[in-house]
């Protein structure tokens, strides 16, 4: 399998993950849980709020990474199709 084919395959897998209802639900449940936990903290729980902030940003980073893999796969597909024309 060529490098372009590998990138396309990875991109397709990433797209499948992002379209997966279980994945989307897991992200939504976690995000809502973190926000609710943050909203219920007391003023003296700054460390807890910082940990929640980090957790929310990790969720964003995971999604961004998967989206990046998907985009790379799409671009590889476009490059591959140009090479064959």
Protein Blocks (a to p, Z undefined) as FASTA:
>chain_A
ZZklmmmmmmmmmmmmmmpmklmmmmmmmmmmmmmmmmmpcfklmmmmmmmmmmmmmmmm
mmmmmmmmmmmmmmmmmmmmmmmZZ
